[in-house]
Amino acid sequence: MTSSVSSFILRSNASSNVRTLRSLDAVTLPRTQRQPILSVRYKSDFINRSYSTNKGLRPKGPGPIPLGSAKDQAEFEQLIKQAESGPATNHPDAKTPVPEEFEGDTNPQTGEVGGPKREPVRFGDWSFKGRVTDF
């Protein structure tokens, strides 16, 4: 019976049969035969697979693209700065921003202080099919 139990243990997955091994160990096997069955083989495989420190086998990732000489690199950086500092142009189809109707905080026509700069429902900005939604 001991050989059948040990062959079962060698063929099975250690993590799925821990409860089975403990119950077999406590019920059927004498004390002298318990030690070899729970071998260190599974633990050593687990440690080797989980905590490998061999960095030589890892593939190295791609590095930066070499630009050749320092002159080429300086020219490339200068072109990038010129492209980033250029004027911000909008798309030709973009809407132009609507100018404010008055300067300051007080509306000169109504005398309202701190109100909107443009009448919100005049152009349908805050209305949804005739129903005002943001008042």
N, C-alpha and C positions, 0 to 999 in steps of 0.2 A: 504494500500500500504506500510505502514511503517513496518508492521510485515513481509510481504513477502521479503522486502529488507533486514531486519535484519536476517531472516532465511537464505537467500542467502549468506549473509556475513559469518554467522557461519559455513555454509557447505563448503565454498570455501577456497582456499588457499590464504592467505593474500598477499604473494609476487606477485602472478600472477594477482591479481585483484586490484592493487593499482590505476591504471588509471580508471578503471570502478567505483571504490568507489568514487574517487574524482569527476568524472563527475556526478554520481547519487547524491552525496552530494550537489554539487553546483546547480544542476538544479531542483531536485524534492523535496528535504527535507527542511523544515524550519530550522532556526538557532537552535532552542531548541532541535531538534531531531538529530542534527549532532554529538553531543558529545558522546552519548552512543553507537552509531554505530561504531565509531573508538575507540574501547575499548583498554585497556592496556594489554589485555589477550595475544595478539600475541607478543607484545614486551617483556612481562615477560617470556613467554615460550622461546623466542629466547635468552634472556639473560641467563636463567637457563641452556639451552642446550649448549650455546657457551662458557660460562665463568664459568664452574663448578670448584670449588676449593676443592672439596672433594677428598683428596688423599688416603683415607682409602679404597676406593673401587677398586683402581687400582691393578691389579695383580703384584706381585713382580717378577722380572726376575730371572733367575738362577744365583746363586752366584758361587764363586770359589769352586773347589772341595777340600774338607778338606783332608789333607795328614796325619792326625793323629798327631804324635808327632813331635817335633822339630828335632829329630834325623833323622826321615824318610825324612823330608823336606830338611835337609842339604845333605843327601845322594842323593836325587833326583836332587838337584841343582848341585852337584859335577858331577853326571853322564851326565848332560846336558852340562856342561863346557868341559868335556872330549870329548864328541861327536862333539862339535863345533870346538874344537882346534885340531882335528886330521888332518893328512895330506890330502890335497886335491888331490884325485885320480880321474883321468878321466875314462871314460868308456873304456873298452878294445877295442872297435871298433872305438874309436875316432881317427881322423887323428893326426899324430904327427906334431908339428910345424916345418916348413922348416927353417933351419938355414940361417943366413945372409951370403952373399958371401964375405963381407969385413967389416972391422971395420972402424969407423970414418965417416967423411962427404964426403970424396973424393973417387971416384971409381978409384982404382989403374990401371985398364986396359984401361979405356977411358979418365980418368982425369976429369970426370964430377963432379961438386961440387953441393951437395944438391939434387942429383937425387935419383931414387929408389934404394933400397939396392939389389934387385933382378931384373933381366930383366923381365918386366911385361908380355911380350908376349911369353916368352920362354916356360912357362907352360900353356899358355892359360888363364892366370888370368884376363887380361883386354880385351880379344878378345871374340867375339861372332860369332862362325862359320866362323872364318877367318877375320872378320871385327873388327877392333880396335874401341873401343867405348869411351875410356877415355884419349884422348890426345888433 
